[in-house]
Amino acid sequence: MSHPVTRETRSQGLNRLRQETFDVLILGGGINGAGVLRDLTLRSKCAGVALKAALVEKHHFASGTSGKNSQLIHGGLRYLKYLEFRLVREALRERSTLLEIAPHLVRPLPFLIPMFDWFSSFFYGTGLWLYDALAGARNIARHRRLSRDEVLVLEPRISSKGLVAGALFFDCAVHSARFVLENIFEAVGNGGVAVNYVESEERVRDNGVWKITLRDTLSGERFETRARKLVDARGPWAESGPLRLVRGSHLIFPRIGSSDHAIAHFDEQGRIIFLIPWGTHRQLTLVGTTDVDHTGSPDDVRISPDEISYLLNIIRRLYPDARNLQPISSYSSLRPLVRDESDSATSTSREHRIWNSPEGILHIAGGKYTTYRSMSEEAADLVTKEIAPALTSVHVTAQTPLPRTPIPQTPEAAVRQAVNSEMAQRLTDALLISSYLGYEHRWTAESLAPYAQLMGSLLGWDARRQREEAEALEQLISVPEAACGD
Ligand SMILES: Cc1cc2nc3c(=O)[nH]c(=O)nc-3n(C[C@H](O)[C@H](O)[C@H](O)COP(=O)(O)OP(=O)(O)OC[C@H]3O[C@@H](n4cnc5c(N)ncnc54)[C@H](O)[C@@H]3O)c2cc1C
């Protein structure tokens, strides 16, 4: 089958948004919006029942939390501490499903937990036993306890001071931005409309139909579209609902550890920090995350000096011989958590909520990337119950493999692929979403110039626009220098 997205897909989608009345319009192209669009279009195709579904995203797909997270498909070992057994069981079940439907993007990853006291060894050992028991399905290996010596054989440079034992367990790594894109591409191939760089603004309901003002954020043009049902999947940007915004940041370093295992470390408060082998050739280490209440605009999310110090101190504790720890790049994003009574950002529940507001908009919020498929299915059940009851019991996303588009390996390939078949409009779309190559070097506007020029030649940018695109990417990945001193 030819690729469903071409360079014309965006303008064709804009025309359809202007002209048609949709059954469903989804606001937000993160994993939850993409998942609901995939689910609805797949139901419609498999059951042969027409359903017009569309999605608008104000930047590029996956430009929010869904492309800037810890890149894990996991049960969430740490949630066991908060007795969130239901969430962990659901996430582990979904981990197994996603391994089946997207083995090209979701791959098992071994994690080493070094333990520095006997209480932790007992506590986390019991947690891992429970984790395996909750996983049920067996398409991933069980955990194994390790002696102190075995830990040091696996990871010779890890701190031996106070080290008493360790454990090895398995979760999965994912290319989380590309995974969102593949949900979108499949949905477009099945007749859905997905348009990036379109922001939803005001809406009114008239005779059972929503009239929504949309703004093309590239041209500034405003126009109206119509839909019978609205789904709000705007994550941290949703204006209604009991959301608490918690910032999480990651730093990217040249490879820190020696083995291909990720390290899972619990800090004094019991927060888990991951050091994950990362990058095109696993030549890097992704370190995160933090948990800080975010009070500013969701459009302005950057790592703070305190977060940098916190992550650096953990690396130094684990690898005392690590020298010259200069991060290559960073990214930060927001957890849109459902507000509860917890006073700490770390302990606020990751459970999701899907609800119809009094005006009849379906909201999908909270949860984890890992559980997006089951959340999307629940949301699509509610939508179809209202507007297409024949589709309510059609559950097909867990059995249908996602498309396999290659992950580009060079910046040039990323630019060409992103422009030609992934609706990319900005340099950041090609280098931070279609691929993560933009995080792999300390890029400067100068070193990015050839790729800005290439993208400019494909999209008709003048020299000034090319420079602005390169500067914008440099700005996005940069790490405040002052906070990194050794
Ligand atoms: C630091 C961090 C690490 C995490 N790590 C993991 C992990 O490893 N594994 C895991 O399972 N979960 C993880 N999570 C949780 C997971 O990433 C989120 O739950 C999930 O990505 C939320 O997806 P979303 O679609 O709801 O939101 P988003 O991805 O933020 O998508 C919302 C989208 O809506 C768009 N939008 C906003 N306003 C408008 C508008 N008016 N019109 C059109 N579009 C609009 C935004 O641009 C955005 O793209 C992590 C979260 C954080 C913060």
The ligand as an SDF file (V2000), in Angstrom:
LIG
                    3D

 53 58  0  0  0  0  0  0  0  0999 V2000
    8.1880   14.2860   31.4570 C   0  0  0  0  0  0  0  0  0  0  0  0
    7.1480   13.2410   31.1710 C   0  0  0  0  0  0  0  0  0  0  0  0
    7.5360   11.9320   30.9570 C   0  0  0  0  0  0  0  0  0  0  0  0
    6.5700   10.9600   30.7000 C   0  0  0  0  0  0  0  0  0  0  0  0
    6.9900    9.7120   30.4110 N   0  0  0  0  0  0  0  0  0  0  0  0
    6.0840    8.7610   30.1120 C   0  0  0  0  0  0  0  0  0  0  0  0
    6.5230    7.4620   29.7490 C   0  0  0  0  0  0  0  0  0  0  0  0
    7.7230    7.1880   29.6320 O   0  0  0  0  0  0  0  0  0  0  0  0
    5.5720    6.5310   29.5050 N   0  0  0  0  0  0  0  0  0  0  0  0
    4.2420    6.8100   29.6220 C   0  0  0  0  0  0  0  0  0  0  0  0
    3.4400    5.9000   29.4520 O   0  0  0  0  0  0  0  0  0  0  0  0
    3.7940    8.0520   29.9160 N   0  0  0  0  0  0  0  0  0  0  0  0
    4.6820    9.0320   30.1420 C   0  0  0  0  0  0  0  0  0  0  0  0
    4.2650   10.3040   30.4020 N   0  0  0  0  0  0  0  0  0  0  0  0
    2.8430   10.6390   30.2780 C   0  0  0  0  0  0  0  0  0  0  0  0
    2.4250   10.7970   28.8070 C   0  0  0  0  0  0  0  0  0  0  0  0
    3.4680   11.2950   28.0100 O   0  0  0  0  0  0  0  0  0  0  0  0
    1.1850   11.6940   28.7060 C   0  0  0  0  0  0  0  0  0  0  0  0
    0.1730   11.1750   29.5360 O   0  0  0  0  0  0  0  0  0  0  0  0
    0.6480   11.7630   27.2660 C   0  0  0  0  0  0  0  0  0  0  0  0
    1.6760   12.0680   26.3510 O   0  0  0  0  0  0  0  0  0  0  0  0
   -0.4530   12.7990   27.1830 C   0  0  0  0  0  0  0  0  0  0  0  0
   -0.8790   12.8770   25.8370 O   0  0  0  0  0  0  0  0  0  0  0  0
   -1.9790   13.9140   25.3580 P   0  0  0  0  0  0  0  0  0  0  0  0
   -2.3240   13.5670   23.9600 O   0  0  0  0  0  0  0  0  0  0  0  0
   -3.0980   13.9380   26.3440 O   0  0  0  0  0  0  0  0  0  0  0  0
   -1.2810   15.3450   25.4770 O   0  0  0  0  0  0  0  0  0  0  0  0
   -0.2370   16.0680   24.4890 P   0  0  0  0  0  0  0  0  0  0  0  0
    0.7310   15.1420   23.9220 O   0  0  0  0  0  0  0  0  0  0  0  0
    0.3250   17.2270   25.2250 O   0  0  0  0  0  0  0  0  0  0  0  0
   -1.1500   16.5660   23.2960 O   0  0  0  0  0  0  0  0  0  0  0  0
   -2.0240   17.6590   23.3700 C   0  0  0  0  0  0  0  0  0  0  0  0
   -1.9310   18.3830   22.0390 C   0  0  0  0  0  0  0  0  0  0  0  0
   -2.9880   19.3490   21.9320 O   0  0  0  0  0  0  0  0  0  0  0  0
   -2.5030   20.4230   21.1290 C   0  0  0  0  0  0  0  0  0  0  0  0
   -3.3600   21.5850   21.3280 N   0  0  0  0  0  0  0  0  0  0  0  0
   -3.4470   22.3580   22.4330 C   0  0  0  0  0  0  0  0  0  0  0  0
   -4.3580   23.3160   22.2580 N   0  0  0  0  0  0  0  0  0  0  0  0
   -4.8900   23.1480   21.0070 C   0  0  0  0  0  0  0  0  0  0  0  0
   -5.8870   23.8230   20.2560 C   0  0  0  0  0  0  0  0  0  0  0  0
   -6.5430   24.8690   20.7500 N   0  0  0  0  0  0  0  0  0  0  0  0
   -6.1600   23.3830   19.0010 N   0  0  0  0  0  0  0  0  0  0  0  0
   -5.5010   22.3100   18.4740 C   0  0  0  0  0  0  0  0  0  0  0  0
   -4.5370   21.6350   19.1690 N   0  0  0  0  0  0  0  0  0  0  0  0
   -4.2530   22.0430   20.4130 C   0  0  0  0  0  0  0  0  0  0  0  0
   -1.0770   20.6030   21.6470 C   0  0  0  0  0  0  0  0  0  0  0  0
   -0.2690   21.3080   20.7380 O   0  0  0  0  0  0  0  0  0  0  0  0
   -0.6320   19.1550   21.8740 C   0  0  0  0  0  0  0  0  0  0  0  0
    0.0880   18.6200   20.7790 O   0  0  0  0  0  0  0  0  0  0  0  0
    5.1990   11.3050   30.6700 C   0  0  0  0  0  0  0  0  0  0  0  0
    4.8130   12.6260   30.8830 C   0  0  0  0  0  0  0  0  0  0  0  0
    5.7830   13.5890   31.1110 C   0  0  0  0  0  0  0  0  0  0  0  0
    5.3880   15.0060   31.3010 C   0  0  0  0  0  0  0  0  0  0  0  0
  1  2  1  0
  2  3  1  0
  2 52  2  0
  3  4  2  0
  4  5  1  0
  4 50  1  0
  5  6  2  0
  6  7  1  0
  6 13  1  0
  7  8  2  0
  7  9  1  0
  9 10  1  0
 10 11  2  0
 10 12  1  0
 12 13  2  0
 13 14  1  0
 14 15  1  0
 14 50  1  0
 15 16  1  0
 16 17  1  0
 16 18  1  0
 18 19  1  0
 18 20  1  0
 20 21  1  0
 20 22  1  0
 22 23  1  0
 23 24  1  0
 24 25  2  0
 24 26  1  0
 24 27  1  0
 27 28  1  0
 28 29  2  0
 28 30  1  0
 28 31  1  0
 31 32  1  0
 32 33  1  0
 33 34  1  0
 33 48  1  0
 34 35  1  0
 35 36  1  0
 35 46  1  0
 36 37  1  0
 36 45  1  0
 37 38  2  0
 38 39  1  0
 39 40  1  0
 39 45  2  0
 40 41  1  0
 40 42  2  0
 42 43  1  0
 43 44  2  0
 44 45  1  0
 46 47  1  0
 46 48  1  0
 48 49  1  0
 50 51  2  0
 51 52  1  0
 52 53  1  0
M  END
$$$$
